[in-house]
Amino acid sequence: MLLLLFIHKNKWYERNFTTFLDYYKHMKNIFLALAAVLMAHSATAQVNYPQGIYMSLEEIVSKTPSVKDSAQIVKLKGCPNDRNDYVLKSDDKKTKKLLKKKAWAYSDGDTLYLNGSAFKVQKGYTKLISNGRYLLFHAAMTKQRAAFYATAQVVSGVAIGLLTGFIVYQHPTGKRYHYAYDTETKELHTITLDFLDKELPNISQEGHSDFKNDVNFMKKANPYQKAYLKKMIIAKYTPLLNYEQNDFYIQ
């Protein structure tokens, strides 16, 4: 009671406390909607792929691996800077070579692991999250982005490192990005707010309207809240990319 009285008498605290309550209420709505979407999405996530090595995008789409060899899946510790989270091992030299350079994906009969090199991201394998028109997954940076950071690091090292002894341009440590690989156009997209804003109207007008409301609320938040809200919004609406236009949309 004393806290509420203090807030009421102090206009600055009253204004900011109200803002906090609005933020909390909107965050609660986003969180509940995210939970509902993820629950519905879990039933329509990746359909089990037969065990084997998939040598092309067409084999992934049709779920028909041309190589039936098996492999050992190893989860790397932490989040490596220069590769994805999984490596696949085999005692057979031919299988090992396929997995490293030519394979598009590997399935253990339960989960499909995508070869980063085939999808223009850094090497190593990552789990497929959802399939449909888009193959949705989290992975290390693209080869193009990695090349940019490597070049920038060298340039900054030459320009400044020779004077100070330090390299000041570092790439994000172990950062993972949201990706959508379009199986129709064969293009890789980094999932951003702009990408969702462009694609959602083609899938769900209602979903796009809710997305715009969430983004408008995010723009009014402070920098810390904005960064957190951005992650939540991307996580909430990404699963909709593989929903058909007549699928039930959960608010």
trRosetta pair geometry for C-beta under 8 A, 3 or more apart (Angstrom, degrees):
i j d omega theta_ij theta_ji phi_ij phi_ji
1 4 5.8 -55 -150 36 31 110
1 5 6.4 31 151 -19 65 106
2 5 5.6 -54 -147 37 33 113
2 6 6.2 37 153 -22 66 105
3 6 5.7 -53 -148 35 30 112
3 7 6.4 30 154 -18 64 107
4 7 5.7 -52 -146 37 31 112
4 8 6.3 35 154 -23 64 107
5 8 5.7 -54 -148 34 30 114
5 9 6.4 21 157 -13 64 109
6 9 6.1 -64 -150 39 28 104
6 10 6.2 1 162 3 66 114
6 13 7.0 -20 129 90 84 157
7 10 6.3 -71 -139 51 25 93
7 13 4.8 -119 -129 121 67 112
7 14 5.2 122 162 -84 77 66
7 17 5.0 -5 -152 -2 133 163
8 14 6.0 77 -113 -92 27 121
10 13 4.2 43 97 24 116 112
10 14 6.3 166 87 -20 58 86
11 14 5.4 -54 -142 36 32 115
11 15 6.2 33 159 -21 66 104
12 15 6.0 -56 -152 34 28 108
12 16 6.4 12 157 -5 64 111
13 16 5.9 -62 -141 47 32 103
13 17 5.6 35 159 -25 69 111
14 17 5.9 -53 -138 36 24 110
14 18 6.4 27 158 -19 60 107
15 18 6.0 -58 -154 34 26 111
15 19 6.6 27 149 -19 62 106
16 19 5.3 -48 -147 35 38 116
16 20 6.4 44 151 -22 65 101
17 20 5.5 -49 -151 33 34 115
17 21 6.5 35 150 -19 64 102
18 21 5.7 -52 -150 34 34 111
18 22 6.5 35 151 -18 65 103
19 22 5.7 -53 -150 36 32 112
19 23 6.3 34 151 -20 65 106
20 23 5.5 -54 -148 37 32 113
20 24 6.2 33 153 -21 66 105
21 24 5.6 -51 -145 35 32 112
21 25 6.3 31 156 -19 65 105
22 25 5.9 -55 -147 37 29 109
22 26 6.3 23 157 -14 65 109
23 26 6.0 -60 -146 40 27 106
23 27 6.0 28 156 -19 65 110
23 221 6.4 101 -114 -114 115 104
23 225 6.0 -64 -148 -143 136 149
24 27 5.7 -56 -145 38 27 112
24 28 6.3 32 154 -24 63 105
25 28 5.7 -53 -151 32 29 114
25 29 6.6 29 151 -18 62 104
26 29 5.6 -52 -151 35 36 112
26 30 6.4 35 151 -18 67 104
26 214 7.8 150 179 -125 110 69
26 217 5.2 -166 -164 176 157 153
27 30 5.6 -53 -146 38 33 111
27 31 6.1 34 155 -21 66 107
27 229 7.4 -102 -97 -96 88 90
27 232 7.5 13 -139 127 77 179
28 31 5.7 -54 -145 36 29 111
28 32 6.3 26 157 -16 64 107
29 32 6.0 -55 -145 38 28 107
29 33 6.2 25 157 -15 64 110
30 33 5.8 -60 -146 41 28 109
30 34 6.0 33 154 -24 65 108
30 214 6.2 104 -99 -128 113 122
30 229 7.4 163 -23 -140 178 80
30 232 5.3 64 144 145 134 130
30 233 7.1 -61 -147 -78 132 65
30 236 6.2 -93 -169 -64 86 151
31 34 5.6 -53 -146 35 29 114
31 35 6.4 31 154 -20 63 104
31 232 7.2 -56 -76 -152 65 131
32 35 5.7 -51 -149 34 31 112
32 36 6.5 31 152 -18 63 106
33 36 5.6 -54 -148 37 33 112
33 37 6.2 33 154 -19 67 106
33 210 7.6 -165 -161 168 160 142
33 236 6.0 40 107 -149 102 126
33 250 7.1 163 -153 124 73 88
33 251 6.1 -64 -118 153 113 43
34 37 5.8 -55 -146 37 30 110
34 38 6.2 27 157 -17 65 109
34 232 6.4 -89 -63 -169 149 86
34 235 6.1 35 -142 109 125 102
34 236 4.3 -86 -93 -97 88 89
35 38 5.9 -58 -145 39 28 109
35 39 6.3 30 155 -21 63 107
36 39 5.8 -54 -148 34 29 111
36 40 6.4 23 156 -11 64 107
36 250 4.5 -144 136 148 118 137
36 251 7.8 10 82 77 152 33
37 40 5.9 -60 -149 42 30 106
37 41 5.7 31 152 -23 67 114
37 236 5.9 107 33 -162 153 64
37 237 7.9 -70 -158 -83 169 31
37 239 5.5 154 159 56 108 136
37 240 7.3 -54 -150 -52 128 86
37 250 5.7 -172 -79 72 63 116
38 41 5.3 -53 -136 40 30 115
38 42 6.3 46 157 -36 63 96
38 239 6.9 178 -91 -33 51 155
39 42 5.9 -41 -152 15 28 115
39 43 7.9 23 151 -12 53 98
40 43 6.4 -60 -171 30 39 107
40 44 7.1 -3 147 13 69 110
40 239 7.9 132 83 135 90 145
40 248 7.7 -123 -151 85 145 101
40 250 5.5 167 -14 -9 151 142
41 44 6.0 -80 -150 56 40 89
41 45 5.9 66 150 -64 77 86
41 130 6.9 -56 -177 -93 108 134
41 239 4.0 -61 -103 -155 143 148
42 45 5.7 -18 -139 -15 32 118
44 130 7.5 35 115 -142 75 108
44 242 7.2 180 132 110 112 114
44 243 7.7 75 109 -95 155 72
45 129 6.6 -84 -154 162 109 55
45 130 5.0 -94 -142 -98 65 77
45 131 7.9 75 166 16 48 69
46 49 7.3 -39 164 -25 113 98
46 111 7.6 81 84 -138 141 57
46 112 5.9 -131 177 23 150 113
46 128 5.0 94 -82 112 151 110
46 129 6.9 161 -27 122 109 17
46 130 5.9 -147 -49 -119 73 25
46 131 4.8 75 -115 -3 76 101
47 63 7.4 -51 94 -86 109 147
47 131 6.7 -85 20 56 79 123
48 107 7.8 113 -179 -170 64 133
48 109 6.9 10 -175 168 112 49
48 110 6.3 -45 -127 -128 103 32
49 54 7.5 -46 175 -49 141 132
49 60 7.7 -32 -121 -142 142 63
49 63 5.3 -144 -129 -137 77 93
49 65 7.5 91 161 -38 105 108
49 105 7.7 -21 132 127 169 130
49 107 3.9 -132 94 -96 110 157
49 109 7.7 -126 85 -119 59 22
49 112 4.6 63 14 -73 142 111
50 63 6.2 107 7 165 92 90
50 64 7.4 27 40 -111 130 35
50 65 6.0 -138 89 13 98 105
50 107 6.4 103 86 86 33 142
50 109 6.8 -7 -161 -112 34 67
51 65 7.4 -81 114 30 31 151
51 68 7.3 60 107 -155 85 70
51 70 6.8 -5 168 -98 120 89
51 107 5.5 -136 -114 103 36 90
51 108 6.0 -1 -118 -176 96 22
51 109 3.9 -20 -60 -61 102 89
52 65 3.0 163 99 96 121 151
52 66 7.6 163 151 44 131 26
52 67 5.8 160 -178 87 97 53
52 68 4.7 -52 -110 -113 113 43
52 69 7.1 89 -142 42 66 46
52 106 7.5 -130 115 -145 29 63
52 107 6.2 9 43 52 52 94
53 65 5.6 122 61 -166 32 120
53 66 7.4 -56 87 62 78 65
53 67 3.9 -19 57 75 108 114
53 68 7.7 -101 18 -37 80 10
53 69 5.8 3 -11 54 120 92
53 71 7.6 80 -74 -18 104 122
53 95 7.4 -169 -41 -147 150 86
53 98 6.0 49 169 130 160 130
53 99 6.8 -104 -120 -82 128 77
53 103 5.0 -81 -170 -120 106 126
53 105 7.7 164 -160 89 49 48
53 106 5.3 -20 -107 -104 66 83
54 59 4.3 179 -155 107 87 119
54 60 5.0 86 167 -68 152 75
54 65 4.9 -88 -74 -105 65 83
54 66 7.5 96 -131 13 39 77
54 103 6.7 91 67 -168 52 87
54 104 5.0 -68 108 68 92 98
54 105 4.2 1 52 60 121 91
54 106 7.0 -155 16 -74 81 32
54 107 7.1 60 -25 -10 109 98
54 112 7.8 11 1 -149 140 110
55 59 5.8 74 45 4 62 154
55 65 7.6 105 -7 -155 77 65
55 66 5.1 -47 15 42 121 120
55 67 6.4 92 -44 -5 111 108
55 98 7.5 -59 -99 -166 99 112
55 102 6.5 -4 -141 140 90 99
55 103 6.1 -73 -100 -119 56 56
55 104 6.2 99 -179 5 12 97
56 59 4.8 105 56 2 77 99
56 60 7.3 -135 101 -2 48 84
56 66 7.9 42 12 -3 95 128
56 104 5.8 123 -101 -15 6 143
57 60 5.5 -54 -155 34 39 113
57 61 6.3 37 151 -19 71 105
57 104 6.2 -158 -62 -149 50 161
57 183 6.5 171 176 -138 116 83
57 186 6.8 -116 -31 -113 178 101
58 61 5.7 -53 -145 37 32 111
58 62 6.1 11 162 0 66 113
59 62 6.2 -65 -138 52 27 97
59 63 7.8 110 165 -73 55 3
59 64 5.4 -108 -146 74 73 69
59 65 5.9 83 171 -102 124 37
59 66 5.9 -88 -108 -18 143 93
59 104 7.0 145 58 48 109 131
60 63 7.3 19 -176 -75 29 45
60 104 6.0 -101 -39 115 120 131
60 105 5.5 82 -93 20 114 141
60 112 7.4 102 -140 -168 99 146
60 131 7.9 -150 159 -128 98 133
60 135 7.3 -2 146 -85 142 140
60 183 7.9 -136 94 -116 111 122
61 183 5.6 131 -90 -168 118 139
65 68 6.7 127 105 -84 114 51
65 107 6.7 -139 -50 31 138 109
67 95 7.7 161 162 -118 134 84
67 98 6.5 -40 73 161 178 163
67 103 7.8 -89 45 -102 137 106
69 90 6.9 30 155 -132 123 151
69 92 6.7 -110 -151 58 136 148
69 95 4.4 -148 154 -112 158 126
69 98 7.6 111 49 58 143 143
70 90 7.6 152 98 -111 52 108
70 108 7.7 67 -147 -124 91 71
71 88 4.4 29 146 -179 143 106
71 89 6.3 146 -174 66 90 35
71 90 4.7 -67 -116 -63 83 102
71 95 6.6 -169 -80 155 97 122
71 99 5.9 108 -102 -90 155 149
71 106 5.8 -29 37 -170 133 153
71 108 8.0 -103 62 -85 76 87
72 88 6.9 147 72 -161 48 56
72 89 4.5 -28 63 65 104 93
72 90 6.8 168 13 -74 82 50
73 86 5.9 -19 -167 -165 90 123
73 88 6.0 -23 -100 -104 58 75
73 106 7.8 -176 -82 102 101 126
73 108 6.3 -69 -22 -55 133 135
73 113 6.6 172 -120 -41 122 157
73 125 7.7 -90 -135 80 93 144
74 86 6.6 142 74 -158 49 68
74 87 5.0 -21 64 64 105 85
74 88 7.4 176 19 -89 81 25
74 89 6.0 40 -12 -6 122 114
75 85 6.3 -8 -149 155 75 93
75 86 5.9 -37 -100 -99 53 78
76 80 5.6 -24 130 -23 150 118
76 83 7.4 90 -8 95 167 113
76 85 5.6 -148 42 -165 97 47
76 86 6.8 -151 -4 -86 87 24
76 87 6.5 78 -53 -8 103 98
76 124 7.4 -40 -12 -145 138 143
78 174 6.4 -86 155 -110 95 146
79 85 7.0 -40 -120 -91 64 95
79 173 7.7 106 88 143 106 70
79 174 3.0 98 97 -168 108 115
79 175 7.6 107 141 -29 138 14
79 176 6.6 -102 -150 -40 132 103
80 83 4.8 -4 99 54 135 84
80 84 7.7 5 58 58 109 8
80 85 7.5 170 21 -95 94 45
80 124 7.5 127 62 -34 135 165
80 140 7.4 -42 87 -83 81 138
80 174 6.6 120 59 -105 11 85
81 140 7.7 102 167 -142 27 127
81 171 6.7 115 -167 86 113 114
81 173 6.0 -58 -91 -140 104 55
81 174 5.9 -69 -78 -59 59 55
82 122 6.0 -158 174 -166 46 142
82 123 7.6 10 140 42 79 94
82 140 7.3 68 169 -179 12 159
82 146 7.3 94 -132 -144 70 134
83 87 7.8 18 149 -70 141 96
83 116 7.2 175 -157 36 64 156
83 122 5.3 -137 -105 136 37 114
83 123 5.0 -39 -120 79 97 78
83 124 3.8 99 173 -18 100 132
83 140 6.2 172 143 -9 10 159
84 116 4.8 172 -22 -47 129 135
84 121 7.1 72 -60 116 113 118
84 122 6.3 164 -35 87 75 89
84 123 7.1 -132 10 109 88 36
84 124 3.4 -167 47 98 81 110
84 125 5.8 -148 91 66 133 19
84 126 4.3 -103 -167 -53 139 96
84 139 5.3 -40 -104 -146 115 86
84 140 5.2 -131 -77 -3 62 104
85 124 6.8 139 29 146 26 132
85 125 7.7 -73 66 85 62 59
85 126 6.0 82 30 -106 93 77
85 127 8.0 -33 64 -7 123 87
86 113 5.8 -86 89 -148 150 134
86 124 6.2 140 66 174 48 94
86 125 4.1 -55 84 76 105 95
86 126 6.5 163 23 -81 103 33
86 127 7.5 93 -11 -43 140 74
87 124 5.8 -64 -78 -129 70 87
87 125 6.8 148 -97 18 21 97
88 99 4.7 -120 92 -175 122 139
88 106 5.7 86 -106 33 160 161
88 113 6.9 150 -61 99 121 147
88 125 5.8 57 -27 -14 103 145
89 96 7.2 2 -158 -112 47 97
90 95 4.1 -79 125 102 162 118
90 96 4.7 -151 64 -67 96 75
90 99 6.3 139 1 -3 121 143
91 96 7.8 -145 73 -49 4 117
92 95 4.0 61 83 17 112 112
92 96 6.4 179 87 -16 55 86
93 96 5.5 -54 -144 36 30 116
93 97 6.4 30 157 -20 64 105
94 97 5.9 -55 -152 34 29 110
94 98 6.6 30 151 -19 63 105
95 98 5.6 -54 -150 35 34 113
95 99 6.3 32 155 -19 67 107
96 99 5.9 -56 -147 36 28 110
96 100 6.3 21 157 -17 63 112
97 100 5.9 -61 -145 37 29 108
97 101 6.2 -25 176 24 66 111
97 102 7.4 32 134 8 74 108
98 101 7.3 -89 -138 53 17 75
98 102 5.1 -60 -145 57 58 108
98 103 5.2 74 150 -45 80 101
99 103 5.1 -9 -114 12 37 141
99 106 6.5 9 -123 -56 100 139
99 115 7.5 -172 -173 -95 55 125
100 103 7.9 80 24 21 24 101
101 117 7.3 -64 -135 103 37 159
103 106 6.2 23 160 -53 147 91
103 115 5.3 137 97 -39 83 148
103 118 7.2 -91 109 -43 46 137
104 114 7.2 -35 158 -146 66 71
104 115 5.8 -144 -164 32 20 113
104 118 4.4 165 -123 -179 64 169
104 119 8.0 93 -157 -45 80 84
105 112 5.4 9 174 -178 131 99
105 113 6.2 158 -161 81 75 48
105 114 5.0 -34 -101 -106 97 52
105 115 6.1 -134 -75 -5 40 84
105 118 7.5 -99 -42 54 67 152
105 128 7.4 16 -138 -40 136 124
106 112 7.5 159 82 -155 34 56
106 113 5.1 -16 62 60 83 102
106 115 7.5 80 -9 -50 88 94
106 125 6.9 -43 34 -123 107 150
107 110 7.6 168 -177 41 86 36
107 111 6.9 -173 -141 90 70 35
107 112 4.8 -30 -90 -99 95 69
107 113 7.2 172 -83 16 40 72
108 111 6.1 14 38 48 100 76
108 113 7.8 49 -16 -8 92 110
111 127 5.8 -41 178 -135 124 103
111 128 7.3 170 -177 43 74 83
112 127 7.4 108 79 -157 54 58
112 128 4.3 -1 81 19 104 130
112 131 7.7 41 41 -50 149 129
113 125 4.1 34 163 169 113 129
113 126 6.8 152 -157 70 73 20
113 127 6.0 -44 -104 -93 67 49
113 128 7.3 -137 -87 -10 18 82
114 118 7.1 -123 180 62 83 112
114 119 5.9 20 159 -16 124 139
114 125 6.4 154 72 -154 38 73
114 126 5.6 -26 58 63 92 76
114 127 7.6 69 11 165 86 5
114 128 5.6 103 -32 -63 107 87
114 135 7.0 119 -85 157 146 135
114 137 5.8 -88 27 -67 141 171
114 139 7.7 -74 82 -75 118 133
115 118 4.5 70 82 4 103 110
115 119 7.2 149 86 -1 57 90
115 125 5.8 -39 -94 -97 48 81
116 119 6.0 -79 -151 51 35 96
116 121 4.3 -86 -163 85 95 91
116 122 5.3 -16 147 83 146 42
116 123 5.4 167 71 -135 119 12
116 124 5.4 26 7 63 131 59
116 125 6.7 -144 -17 -90 84 26
116 126 6.2 74 -67 -3 95 105
116 139 5.7 156 -110 -163 106 135
116 140 6.7 13 -134 42 151 99
117 121 7.8 -94 -64 66 24 54
117 122 8.0 -24 -72 159 62 22
117 123 5.3 20 -56 -106 100 70
119 135 7.8 -113 -111 90 138 132
119 137 7.9 49 120 55 173 137
119 139 7.4 134 89 6 130 172
119 179 7.3 102 152 140 131 154
119 181 5.7 -81 -140 -82 115 143
119 188 5.9 120 177 -94 82 132
120 142 5.7 3 134 -150 89 97
120 143 5.7 -102 -174 14 63 108
120 144 7.4 9 170 -12 107 96
120 188 5.3 -147 54 7 124 155
121 126 7.9 -17 87 5 143 137
121 139 4.6 62 137 126 165 137
121 140 5.9 141 165 71 109 72
121 141 6.8 175 -151 110 88 25
121 142 5.2 -75 -104 -105 65 48
121 143 6.7 -169 -134 -29 16 73
121 179 7.0 -95 -56 -59 139 161
121 188 7.6 -170 -42 -166 91 156
122 139 7.3 176 43 159 80 102
122 140 4.1 -43 42 91 123 128
122 141 6.2 54 -22 63 114 62
122 142 7.6 173 -29 -156 71 9
122 143 6.5 146 -75 -78 54 65
122 146 5.8 104 -76 -53 107 151
124 140 7.3 67 54 5 121 129
126 137 5.3 115 113 171 118 125
126 138 6.4 -140 -179 80 134 57
126 139 4.5 -130 -9 -94 166 91
126 140 7.9 -166 -59 -1 134 73
127 137 6.6 178 90 -135 48 101
127 138 7.8 12 59 43 83 85
128 131 6.2 18 165 -56 131 96
128 135 6.0 -65 -135 -166 108 96
128 136 7.4 94 -169 67 67 54
128 137 5.5 -65 -115 -79 44 112
129 136 4.6 -67 67 103 108 95
129 137 5.4 168 0 -95 93 48
129 138 7.0 71 -41 -9 130 82
130 134 7.4 33 97 92 99 89
130 135 7.7 171 86 -152 55 35
130 136 4.2 14 49 41 94 120
130 239 6.4 144 -55 -127 164 72
130 241 7.9 127 94 69 137 97
130 242 5.1 -153 145 9 124 155
131 134 7.9 -158 -146 91 34 46
131 135 5.8 -1 -111 -107 73 69
131 136 7.7 -141 -68 20 34 78
131 242 7.0 116 107 -134 20 148
132 241 7.5 159 70 113 129 74
132 242 3.2 136 25 -150 148 103
132 243 7.9 -20 -150 -35 172 22
133 182 6.7 -11 151 -144 89 68
133 183 5.9 -149 -171 38 43 98
133 184 6.1 -21 -158 -16 96 110
133 241 7.5 -118 67 152 101 83
133 242 6.5 -174 33 -117 74 68
134 180 4.2 -24 -161 -166 134 97
134 181 6.4 134 -160 61 68 44
134 182 6.0 -34 -100 -92 76 51
134 183 7.0 -162 -94 -6 22 87
134 241 5.0 -18 30 135 147 122
134 242 5.7 -118 49 -72 92 90
135 180 7.3 145 67 -159 46 46
135 181 4.3 -14 53 55 101 106
135 183 6.4 96 -23 -55 94 100
136 178 7.6 -12 -165 -171 91 87
136 179 7.2 163 -149 88 46 57
136 180 5.6 -13 -98 -103 74 73
136 191 7.8 31 -136 -47 95 143
136 238 6.4 124 -148 162 139 109
136 239 7.7 -143 56 -99 176 48
136 241 6.6 131 -73 67 124 130
136 242 6.7 -102 -17 -31 123 124
137 179 5.5 -17 67 62 75 101
137 181 7.6 4 20 -3 105 106
138 176 4.8 38 170 162 105 123
138 177 6.9 166 -152 77 64 33
138 178 6.0 -33 -99 -96 75 53
138 179 7.2 154 -102 15 24 84
139 176 6.5 156 78 -151 10 85
139 177 6.4 -33 66 57 62 80
139 179 5.8 -16 26 3 107 133
140 146 7.8 39 139 -69 107 122
140 175 7.6 100 -139 81 60 59
140 176 6.6 -59 -82 -108 41 64
140 177 7.5 40 162 16 13 93
141 145 4.2 -107 173 87 117 127
141 146 5.2 146 95 -56 115 83
141 149 7.6 58 98 -1 166 135
141 171 7.4 -96 1 -179 157 130
141 172 7.7 126 -52 53 127 105
141 175 6.9 47 -51 81 98 100
141 177 6.3 84 -97 -9 53 129
142 145 4.6 94 55 8 83 100
142 146 6.8 -146 94 -5 43 87
142 177 7.8 -45 -27 52 79 153
142 188 7.2 144 -107 115 122 141
142 190 7.5 -92 -31 -62 122 111
143 146 5.6 -55 -145 38 32 114
143 147 6.3 36 154 -23 65 104
144 147 5.8 -53 -150 33 29 111
144 148 6.6 32 150 -21 62 103
145 148 5.5 -51 -152 31 35 115
145 149 6.6 30 153 -14 67 103
146 149 5.9 -55 -149 38 32 107
146 150 6.2 34 153 -21 66 107
146 171 7.3 29 -127 -127 58 164
147 150 5.6 -54 -145 36 31 113
147 151 6.3 31 156 -18 65 106
148 151 5.9 -58 -151 37 28 109
148 152 6.2 25 154 -17 65 110
149 152 5.6 -54 -141 40 32 111
149 153 6.1 37 156 -25 65 106
149 169 7.5 -170 -159 145 68 101
149 170 8.0 17 -171 165 112 27
149 171 3.6 47 -176 -82 152 115
150 153 5.8 -54 -149 32 27 113
150 154 6.7 27 153 -17 61 105
150 171 7.8 -14 -53 -40 54 133
151 154 5.8 -57 -152 35 32 109
151 155 6.3 28 154 -17 67 108
152 155 5.7 -55 -144 39 32 110
152 156 6.1 26 159 -14 67 108
152 169 4.7 -121 136 152 97 149
153 156 6.1 -56 -143 41 27 105
153 157 6.1 32 154 -24 62 109
153 167 6.0 35 -168 178 86 127
153 169 4.9 -149 -96 90 53 99
153 170 6.9 65 -105 -96 110 37
153 171 7.1 -60 -53 -28 124 89
154 157 5.6 -57 -149 34 28 114
154 158 6.5 24 156 -16 64 105
155 158 6.0 -58 -151 36 29 106
155 159 6.0 16 158 -10 67 114
155 169 7.4 11 67 27 82 154
156 159 5.8 -59 -135 45 31 105
156 160 5.5 -21 -179 28 71 112
156 161 6.8 86 126 -26 65 99
156 167 6.2 98 101 -162 102 71
156 168 5.3 -115 163 56 130 83
156 169 3.7 133 13 -2 156 117
157 160 7.2 -70 -118 57 14 73
157 161 3.8 -10 -158 6 56 146
157 162 7.7 87 152 -32 58 72
157 167 4.4 -17 -91 -110 94 99
157 169 7.6 -101 -36 36 71 98
158 161 6.7 8 -35 42 15 102
158 162 6.3 15 -165 -22 38 115
159 162 7.6 -163 102 20 6 101
160 163 5.9 -69 -164 42 43 105
160 164 5.7 -7 160 15 82 116
160 166 7.4 -38 124 77 102 75
160 167 7.9 121 79 -126 99 36
160 168 5.6 -21 90 7 146 123
161 164 6.3 -75 -127 57 29 82
161 165 6.6 25 -170 -155 65 5
161 166 5.9 -130 -118 79 75 29
161 167 5.0 1 -86 -80 130 61
161 168 7.4 -158 -65 -7 80 78
164 168 7.7 44 65 -46 145 111
167 170 7.1 106 116 -66 98 81
170 173 7.4 -3 149 -50 118 87
172 175 3.7 12 121 -16 126 135
177 190 5.6 -45 168 -137 130 103
177 191 7.8 154 163 37 81 77
178 190 7.0 96 76 -169 64 61
178 191 3.8 -59 111 50 111 117
178 234 6.0 179 14 161 161 126
178 238 6.1 -98 -174 -106 141 148
179 188 6.1 -21 -164 -168 117 95
179 189 6.8 143 -159 78 63 49
179 190 6.1 -44 -101 -105 69 47
179 191 6.5 -155 -91 -11 13 92
180 188 7.7 149 80 -159 44 49
180 189 4.7 -19 64 65 92 103
180 191 5.4 90 -16 -67 103 101
180 195 7.4 167 30 155 129 140
180 238 7.6 -159 -65 -153 114 93
180 241 5.8 -87 -122 161 142 165
181 186 7.8 -2 178 -148 91 38
181 187 7.5 -178 -152 91 56 36
181 188 5.2 -22 -104 -104 80 71
181 189 7.5 178 -85 21 31 71
182 185 4.4 11 110 44 133 93
182 186 6.7 -75 87 -18 82 14
182 187 4.9 11 39 52 117 79
182 188 7.8 -147 14 -74 76 24
182 189 6.7 58 -27 -8 101 111
183 186 7.2 26 -154 -77 26 57
189 195 5.5 138 166 -139 124 142
190 195 7.0 -174 89 -31 55 151
191 195 5.5 -127 -138 77 43 140
191 196 6.7 56 -169 -51 86 94
191 234 6.1 123 127 -161 108 110
191 238 5.6 39 -179 -110 158 110
191 241 7.9 -98 -113 -44 124 151
192 195 4.8 102 48 5 72 101
192 196 7.2 -138 93 -1 40 86
192 234 7.5 -49 -137 -105 24 123
193 196 5.8 -56 -148 40 32 109
193 197 6.1 37 152 -24 66 108
193 215 6.2 120 -161 -114 127 123
193 230 6.8 -76 -51 -145 122 92
193 233 6.8 29 -101 106 99 130
193 234 7.0 -89 -68 -75 67 92
194 197 5.6 -52 -145 34 30 115
194 198 6.5 29 155 -18 62 107
195 198 5.8 -59 -153 36 30 110
195 199 6.2 8 160 -4 67 115
196 199 6.1 -67 -135 47 29 98
196 200 5.5 32 172 -31 70 113
196 211 6.2 -147 139 -161 117 146
196 233 7.9 -175 68 141 164 97
196 234 7.0 -155 -33 -117 144 65
196 237 5.2 76 -155 111 140 133
196 238 7.3 -81 -92 -79 120 56
196 241 7.9 -95 -114 -69 78 103
197 200 6.7 -38 -121 24 18 110
197 208 7.6 97 -141 -149 48 97
197 211 7.0 -171 -93 128 63 129
197 212 7.5 88 -122 -84 95 81
197 215 7.5 18 -80 -47 113 166
198 201 7.7 -75 174 21 24 101
199 202 5.9 -64 -169 35 50 111
199 203 6.7 27 147 -10 79 115
199 241 6.2 16 129 -118 141 92
200 203 5.6 -72 -149 44 42 105
200 204 6.3 -50 -176 55 82 76
200 207 5.5 -128 -168 106 113 103
200 208 4.0 152 119 -87 113 89
200 211 5.6 68 87 8 176 159
200 237 6.5 -35 -88 -178 133 125
200 240 6.4 36 -120 108 93 134
200 241 8.0 -74 -83 -84 67 66
201 205 6.3 38 -143 -99 65 64
201 208 4.7 43 -75 -78 61 166
202 245 7.9 -86 151 -85 55 108
203 207 6.6 -36 97 56 98 138
203 208 7.8 135 59 -45 80 101
203 240 5.8 134 116 152 145 96
203 241 6.9 -131 -57 -123 163 31
203 243 5.9 95 180 74 120 90
203 244 7.9 -159 -150 178 84 12
203 245 6.1 -143 -155 -89 41 66
204 207 3.4 58 95 13 124 114
204 208 6.3 168 93 -15 66 80
204 240 6.1 -86 20 -170 129 126
204 243 6.7 6 -36 91 121 130
204 245 7.0 176 -72 -135 60 56
204 247 7.8 -69 -73 65 119 91
204 249 5.0 123 -150 -87 146 141
205 208 5.6 -53 -146 37 31 112
205 209 6.4 37 152 -23 64 103
206 209 5.7 -50 -150 31 32 113
206 210 6.7 29 153 -14 63 103
206 249 5.3 149 81 86 122 156
206 251 7.6 -79 153 -77 115 99
207 210 5.8 -55 -151 38 33 108
207 211 6.2 39 149 -24 65 107
207 237 6.8 133 172 -134 108 98
207 240 5.2 153 -177 -146 157 157
207 243 8.0 129 -39 61 162 144
207 249 5.2 -129 -56 -146 100 137
208 211 5.3 -51 -147 34 34 119
208 212 6.5 37 154 -21 66 101
209 212 5.9 -51 -151 32 31 110
209 213 6.7 32 150 -18 62 104
210 213 5.6 -53 -151 35 35 114
210 214 6.4 35 152 -18 67 104
210 251 6.3 -172 -90 -132 152 86
211 214 5.8 -57 -151 36 31 110
211 215 6.3 28 153 -18 65 108
211 233 7.1 104 -146 -170 75 106
211 237 5.3 58 -102 -98 115 152
212 215 5.7 -54 -145 38 32 111
212 216 6.2 34 155 -21 65 106
213 216 5.8 -54 -147 35 29 111
213 217 6.5 29 154 -17 63 105
214 217 5.8 -55 -151 36 32 111
214 218 6.4 37 149 -24 65 105
214 229 7.5 -174 172 178 91 106
214 233 5.0 158 132 -113 131 113
214 236 7.4 -141 -140 67 174 149
215 218 5.4 -50 -149 32 34 117
215 219 6.6 40 153 -26 64 101
215 233 6.5 104 -75 -156 70 160
216 219 5.8 -48 -153 26 33 115
216 220 7.3 27 151 -15 60 103
217 220 6.1 -63 -162 34 37 108
217 221 7.1 46 145 -35 66 101
217 229 7.4 -138 104 -163 92 149
218 221 5.6 -49 -158 14 40 118
218 225 7.9 -164 -144 127 62 87
218 226 5.6 99 177 -135 84 71
218 229 4.2 -176 -115 117 100 137
218 230 6.2 109 -163 -66 145 66
218 233 6.5 -56 -54 -32 145 144
219 226 7.4 60 -104 -121 24 114
221 225 3.6 -117 175 99 125 118
221 226 4.6 169 85 -64 107 71
221 229 5.8 131 21 -4 161 145
222 225 5.0 83 52 18 73 105
222 226 6.7 -133 96 -15 30 95
223 226 5.4 -55 -140 33 27 117
223 227 6.6 29 161 -21 63 101
224 227 6.2 -54 -155 29 29 108
224 228 6.8 20 152 -10 62 108
225 228 5.8 -63 -152 42 34 108
225 229 5.9 33 154 -20 71 111
226 229 5.7 -55 -140 39 28 111
226 230 6.3 36 157 -27 62 104
227 230 5.8 -50 -151 27 28 115
227 231 7.0 26 153 -15 60 103
228 231 6.0 -56 -158 34 34 109
228 232 6.5 30 149 -16 67 109
229 232 5.5 -58 -147 40 35 112
229 233 6.1 36 156 -22 70 106
230 233 5.9 -54 -145 34 27 110
230 234 6.5 25 157 -15 62 106
231 234 6.0 -57 -149 38 29 109
231 235 6.3 26 155 -16 65 110
232 235 5.8 -59 -147 40 29 110
232 236 6.1 32 155 -24 66 109
233 236 5.6 -53 -144 33 30 113
233 237 6.3 -1 168 3 65 112
234 237 6.7 -73 -140 47 23 90
234 238 5.9 38 166 -42 64 109
235 238 6.3 -41 -134 14 22 116
236 239 8.0 -80 163 23 28 98
237 240 5.3 -42 -168 19 62 121
237 241 8.0 82 144 -37 70 82
238 241 6.0 -31 -174 -4 49 114
239 242 6.8 -64 -174 38 52 95
239 243 7.3 60 135 -35 73 103
240 243 5.0 -46 -154 15 54 122
240 249 7.5 34 -123 -125 115 97
243 247 4.2 -117 -172 54 99 149
243 249 7.3 104 148 -90 160 78
244 247 4.8 119 55 -30 73 99
